């Protein structure tokens, strides 16, 4: 292995949209289930994470969908303040730095990135490249996403491993020729990397 590609959400860090809904509860009559369905279970998030929608347009449409009675600045804060670090992975990454090229491969958007780039600046400083869906113009598990990651990986697909929490994304990575590990907390990620010949 020459390059290790990490997903962000539920790998490098955890996240919970419920935190957004809690912050906005006093500003809307919508239930968390209705809010989730309106944004995260439909085309709105998909377009935004593909970079097909400006931030201002996205926030305006979310405001309308959720019928929130707060300003856009607070809405943006509430939607982005959802992350917390995953120590298991954050402590592993520095041990790999220098011996392997490290790439982030994340389905994300400009609102979230603005938050997590500052929040996790220390661990992200170990990465050689950041592959973000809204900059790529494509999302996992599309083949184009993995091809974009390979351009950042500076290695053949067979010399790369992709770590993601979603089996569908790992299937996409393997279809593109990469090795893949479905991540689950405290299920021996380091050992799974060693099984692929990675020195940890």
C-alpha positions as CSV (number, residue, x, y, z in Angstrom):
1,X,0.0,0.0,0.0
2,X,1.2,3.5,-0.9
3,X,-1.9,5.6,-0.2
4,X,-4.6,5.4,2.5
5,X,-7.8,7.3,1.8
6,X,-10.1,8.1,4.8
7,X,-13.7,9.0,4.8
8,X,-14.5,11.9,7.2
9,X,-17.9,11.4,8.6
10,X,-18.2,8.4,11.0
11,X,-14.5,7.6,10.4
12,X,-12.2,10.5,11.2
13,X,-15.0,12.1,13.2
14,X,-18.6,11.3,14.1
15,X,-21.6,13.5,13.3
16,X,-25.3,13.7,14.2
17,X,-27.8,15.9,12.3
18,X,-29.9,15.6,15.5
19,X,-27.7,18.3,16.9
20,X,-29.0,20.7,14.2
21,X,-32.6,19.8,14.9
22,X,-32.1,20.5,18.6
23,X,-30.7,23.9,18.0
24,X,-33.5,24.8,15.6
25,X,-36.4,23.3,17.6
26,X,-37.5,26.7,19.0
27,X,-37.5,28.3,15.5
28,X,-39.8,25.8,13.7
29,X,-42.9,23.7,14.1
30,X,-41.4,20.9,11.9
31,X,-40.5,17.6,13.6
32,X,-36.9,16.3,13.3
33,X,-38.2,13.5,11.1
34,X,-39.8,16.1,8.7
35,X,-36.7,18.2,8.7
36,X,-34.5,15.2,7.9
37,X,-36.7,14.0,5.1
38,X,-36.9,17.4,3.5
39,X,-33.2,18.0,3.3
40,X,-31.1,14.9,3.9
41,X,-33.3,12.2,2.3
42,X,-33.9,14.0,-1.0
43,X,-32.2,15.8,-3.9
44,X,-31.3,19.0,-2.0
45,X,-28.3,17.6,-0.1
46,X,-27.2,15.5,-3.1
47,X,-27.0,18.7,-5.3
48,X,-25.2,20.7,-2.6
49,X,-22.7,17.9,-2.0
50,X,-22.0,17.7,-5.7
51,X,-21.3,21.4,-5.8
52,X,-24.3,22.1,-8.0
53,X,-25.8,24.8,-5.7
54,X,-24.3,27.9,-4.2
55,X,-24.3,28.2,-0.4
56,X,-26.7,31.1,-0.4
57,X,-29.2,29.1,-2.5
58,X,-28.9,26.0,-0.4
59,X,-29.5,27.8,2.9
60,X,-32.4,29.7,1.4
61,X,-34.1,26.5,0.3
62,X,-33.4,24.8,3.6
63,X,-34.9,27.8,5.4
64,X,-38.0,27.5,3.3
65,X,-38.2,23.7,3.7
66,X,-37.9,23.8,7.4
67,X,-39.8,27.0,7.9
68,X,-37.3,28.3,10.4
69,X,-37.7,31.6,12.1
70,X,-34.0,32.4,12.5
71,X,-31.4,34.2,10.4
72,X,-29.3,32.5,7.8
73,X,-26.1,32.9,9.9
74,X,-27.6,30.9,12.8
75,X,-29.0,28.3,10.4
76,X,-25.6,27.8,8.9
77,X,-24.0,27.5,12.4
78,X,-26.7,25.0,13.5
79,X,-26.2,22.9,10.3
80,X,-22.5,22.7,10.7
81,X,-22.0,22.3,14.4
82,X,-22.6,18.5,14.3
83,X,-19.1,16.9,14.5
84,X,-16.9,15.4,17.2
85,X,-13.6,13.6,16.9
86,X,-13.1,9.9,16.7
87,X,-10.0,9.2,18.9
88,X,-9.4,5.8,17.5
89,X,-8.8,7.1,14.0
90,X,-7.4,10.5,14.9
91,X,-4.7,8.9,16.9
92,X,-3.9,6.4,14.1
93,X,-3.4,9.0,11.4
94,X,-0.2,10.6,12.7
95,X,1.4,7.1,12.9
96,X,0.9,6.7,9.2
97,X,2.1,10.1,8.1
98,X,5.4,10.0,6.2
99,X,5.3,6.3,5.3
100,X,2.1,6.6,3.3
101,X,0.3,9.3,1.3
102,X,-2.8,10.2,3.2
103,X,-5.9,11.5,1.4
104,X,-9.3,12.5,2.7
105,X,-12.3,11.3,0.5
106,X,-15.5,12.8,1.8
107,X,-19.1,13.4,0.6
108,X,-19.5,16.9,2.1
109,X,-20.5,20.5,1.3
110,X,-19.1,24.0,1.7
111,X,-21.1,24.7,4.9
112,X,-19.8,21.6,6.7
113,X,-16.2,22.0,5.3
114,X,-15.9,25.5,6.6
115,X,-16.6,24.1,10.1
116,X,-14.6,20.9,10.2
117,X,-11.6,22.3,8.5
118,X,-11.1,24.5,11.6
119,X,-12.4,22.1,14.1
120,X,-10.1,19.2,13.0
121,X,-7.2,21.4,11.7
122,X,-4.6,19.4,13.7
123,X,-5.5,16.0,12.4
124,X,-6.2,17.3,8.9
125,X,-2.7,18.8,8.8
126,X,-1.4,15.2,8.4
127,X,-3.2,14.7,5.1
128,X,-1.4,15.2,1.8
129,X,-4.6,16.0,0.0
130,X,-8.3,16.6,0.7
131,X,-10.8,15.1,-1.7
132,X,-14.2,16.8,-1.1
133,X,-17.3,15.9,-3.2
134,X,-18.5,19.5,-3.7
135,X,-15.1,20.3,-5.2
136,X,-15.0,17.2,-7.3
137,X,-18.5,17.7,-8.6
138,X,-19.4,14.0,-7.8
139,X,-20.2,11.9,-4.7
140,X,-19.5,8.4,-3.5
141,X,-20.3,5.8,-4.6
142,X,-20.1,7.2,-8.1
143,X,-17.0,5.9,-10.0
144,X,-15.9,9.4,-10.9
145,X,-15.4,10.2,-7.1
146,X,-12.9,7.4,-6.7
147,X,-11.2,8.3,-9.9
148,X,-10.8,11.8,-8.6
149,X,-9.4,10.4,-5.3
150,X,-6.9,8.4,-7.3
151,X,-5.6,11.5,-9.0
152,X,-4.9,12.9,-5.5
153,X,-3.5,9.5,-4.3
154,X,-0.6,9.6,-6.8
155,X,-0.6,5.8,-6.9
156,X,-2.2,3.0,-8.8
157,X,-5.6,1.9,-7.5
158,X,-4.1,-1.5,-6.4
159,X,-1.7,0.4,-4.1
160,X,-4.5,2.3,-2.4
161,X,-6.9,1.4,0.4
162,X,-10.2,3.3,1.0
163,X,-11.7,3.4,4.5
164,X,-15.4,4.2,4.8
165,X,-18.3,3.4,7.1
166,X,-20.8,2.7,4.3
167,X,-20.6,-0.7,2.6
168,X,-22.0,0.8,-0.7
169,X,-19.0,3.2,-0.8
170,X,-16.5,0.4,-0.2
171,X,-18.2,-1.5,-3.0
172,X,-17.7,1.5,-5.2
173,X,-14.0,1.8,-4.2
174,X,-13.4,-1.9,-5.0
175,X,-15.1,-1.5,-8.3
176,X,-12.6,1.2,-9.1
177,X,-9.8,-1.2,-8.2
178,X,-8.9,0.0,-4.7
179,X,-8.8,-2.1,-1.6
180,X,-11.5,-1.3,0.9
181,X,-12.2,-1.5,4.6
182,X,-15.7,-1.0,6.0
183,X,-15.0,0.9,9.2
184,X,-16.7,0.1,12.5
185,X,-15.6,1.7,15.8
186,X,-13.4,-0.4,17.9
187,X,-13.3,-3.3,15.5
188,X,-9.5,-3.3,14.9
189,X,-8.9,-0.9,12.1
190,X,-5.2,-1.0,12.7
191,X,-5.2,-4.8,12.4
192,X,-7.3,-4.6,9.2
193,X,-4.7,-2.3,7.7
194,X,-1.9,-4.6,8.8
195,X,-3.6,-7.4,7.0
196,X,-3.2,-5.4,3.8
197,X,0.5,-4.9,4.5
198,X,0.3,-1.4,6.1
199,X,2.8,-0.8,8.8
200,X,1.0,0.7,11.8
